[in-house]
Amino acid sequence: MNTKTKVILAFTVIFLLGFTTGFLFNHVVPVTESTQVEEKNEKNGQWQQYSDKDREERERRAQRWLTNQLDLTEEQQDEFFDKFGNYHSDIRGLVREQRGQEHELIKNLYFDFRTEISSILEDEQIKILDSHFHPDSVQFGRQRSQQQRRGRN
């Protein structure tokens, strides 16, 4: 398997893992953080802030839904949701680890790209390119955070 295929496979796995984790975070798993969440109202396009109280209500609804879907008995519920929370924590840890690996992969790809174009561009042009596209540059980080925010809408 060549490097390009491995990279594509890695990004595909990361995307699928991220999608699955995002779905679980947003629809099933209780969140324990005490921050407010902003969500866009689909009908009128306005942003709304949800407090911890709202989040707790959504978590209860998600647990009721999952309890009904799986037809869990009362004895099963506590143990199931404890284990489900642990599973979700494991996923978060794995995603965090994958993000670190993804960043290193992107840096390596950028280094290879930069090496290829060093014969085409002058030093000043490469510096400008680095300031906008190097994975550790402020500009690149800003672009990624903007893309992530757009992905949540």
C-alpha positions as CSV (number, residue, x, y, z in Angstrom):
1,M,0.0,0.0,0.0
2,N,1.6,3.3,-1.0
3,T,1.7,6.4,1.1
4,K,-1.1,8.2,-0.8
5,T,-3.5,5.3,-0.2
6,K,-2.5,5.2,3.5
7,V,-3.2,8.9,3.9
8,I,-6.6,8.7,2.2
9,L,-7.5,5.7,4.3
10,A,-6.4,7.5,7.5
11,F,-8.4,10.6,6.7
12,T,-11.4,8.4,5.9
13,V,-11.2,6.6,9.2
14,I,-10.7,9.9,11.0
15,F,-13.7,11.4,9.3
16,L,-16.0,8.4,10.0
17,L,-14.8,8.3,13.6
18,G,-15.4,12.0,14.0
19,F,-18.9,11.7,12.4
20,T,-19.8,8.9,14.7
21,T,-18.4,10.6,17.8
22,G,-20.1,13.9,16.9
23,F,-23.4,12.1,16.5
24,L,-23.1,10.4,19.9
25,F,-22.0,13.7,21.6
26,N,-24.9,15.6,20.2
27,H,-27.7,13.0,20.4
28,V,-27.1,10.4,23.0
29,V,-24.4,10.9,25.5
30,P,-24.8,13.1,28.6
31,V,-22.4,16.0,28.7
32,T,-20.9,17.0,32.1
33,E,-19.3,20.3,31.2
34,S,-20.9,23.4,32.7
35,T,-20.6,25.7,29.7
36,Q,-23.3,27.1,27.6
37,V,-23.9,25.8,24.1
38,E,-24.9,27.9,21.1
39,E,-27.1,26.3,18.5
40,K,-28.7,27.7,15.4
41,N,-32.5,27.5,15.3
42,E,-33.4,25.8,12.0
43,K,-36.7,27.7,11.5
44,N,-35.6,31.3,12.0
45,G,-31.8,31.1,11.6
46,Q,-31.2,32.7,15.0
47,W,-28.6,31.5,17.5
48,Q,-29.8,30.3,20.8
49,Q,-27.8,29.6,24.0
50,Y,-28.6,26.5,25.9
51,S,-27.8,26.5,29.6
52,D,-26.8,23.5,31.7
53,K,-30.5,23.1,32.6
54,D,-31.4,22.8,28.9
55,R,-28.5,20.4,28.3
56,E,-29.6,18.2,31.2
57,E,-33.1,18.1,29.7
58,R,-31.8,17.0,26.3
59,E,-29.7,14.4,28.0
60,R,-32.7,13.0,29.9
61,R,-34.7,12.9,26.6
62,A,-31.8,11.1,24.9
63,Q,-31.6,8.6,27.7
64,R,-35.3,8.0,27.6
65,W,-35.1,7.5,23.9
66,L,-32.3,5.1,24.1
67,T,-34.0,3.3,27.0
68,N,-37.1,2.9,24.9
69,Q,-35.2,1.9,21.7
70,L,-33.3,-0.8,23.6
71,D,-36.2,-1.7,25.8
72,L,-33.9,-1.5,28.9
73,T,-35.2,-2.6,32.3
74,E,-34.6,-0.4,35.3
75,E,-31.9,-2.8,36.5
76,Q,-30.1,-2.6,33.1
77,Q,-30.3,1.2,32.8
78,D,-27.7,2.3,35.4
79,E,-25.1,-0.2,34.4
80,F,-25.7,0.4,30.7
81,F,-25.4,4.2,30.9
82,D,-22.3,3.9,33.1
83,K,-20.6,1.6,30.6
84,F,-21.9,3.8,27.7
85,G,-20.4,6.9,29.4
86,N,-17.1,5.0,29.7
87,Y,-17.3,3.9,26.0
88,H,-17.9,7.5,25.1
89,S,-14.9,8.7,27.2
90,D,-12.8,6.2,25.4
91,I,-14.0,7.5,22.0
92,R,-13.1,11.1,23.1
93,G,-9.6,9.9,24.1
94,L,-9.1,8.1,20.8
95,V,-10.3,11.2,18.8
96,R,-8.0,13.4,20.8
97,E,-5.1,11.0,20.0
98,Q,-6.1,10.8,16.3
99,R,-6.1,14.6,16.1
100,G,-2.5,14.7,17.3
101,Q,-1.6,12.1,14.7
102,E,-3.5,13.9,12.1
103,H,-1.6,17.1,12.8
104,E,1.7,15.3,12.5
105,L,0.6,13.8,9.2
106,I,-0.4,17.2,7.9
107,K,2.9,18.7,9.0
108,N,4.8,15.9,7.2
109,L,2.8,16.3,4.0
110,Y,3.4,20.0,4.1
111,F,7.1,19.5,4.6
112,D,7.2,17.2,1.5
113,F,5.1,19.8,-0.5
114,R,7.4,22.6,0.6
115,T,10.5,20.6,-0.4
116,E,9.0,20.0,-3.9
117,I,8.2,23.7,-4.5
118,S,11.5,25.1,-3.0
119,S,13.0,25.0,-6.5
120,I,10.1,27.0,-7.9
121,L,9.6,29.7,-5.3
122,E,12.0,32.2,-3.8
123,D,12.8,32.3,-0.1
124,E,10.5,35.2,0.5
125,Q,7.6,33.5,-1.3
126,I,8.1,30.4,0.8
127,K,7.9,32.5,4.0
128,I,4.7,34.0,2.8
129,L,3.3,30.6,1.9
130,D,4.4,29.3,5.4
131,S,2.6,32.1,7.1
132,H,-0.6,31.2,5.5
133,F,-0.5,27.4,5.1
134,H,2.0,25.9,7.5
135,P,0.1,23.6,9.9
136,D,1.6,25.5,12.9
137,S,1.0,29.0,11.5
138,V,-1.6,31.3,13.1
139,Q,-3.4,31.7,9.7
140,F,-3.7,28.0,9.2
141,G,-5.2,27.6,12.7
142,R,-7.6,30.4,12.1
143,Q,-8.8,28.7,8.8
144,R,-9.3,25.4,10.5
145,S,-11.3,26.9,13.4
146,Q,-13.5,28.8,10.9
147,Q,-14.1,25.5,9.0
148,Q,-15.0,23.7,12.2
149,R,-17.4,26.5,13.1
150,R,-19.0,26.3,9.7
151,G,-19.3,22.5,10.0
152,R,-21.4,22.9,13.2
153,N,-24.1,25.1,11.5
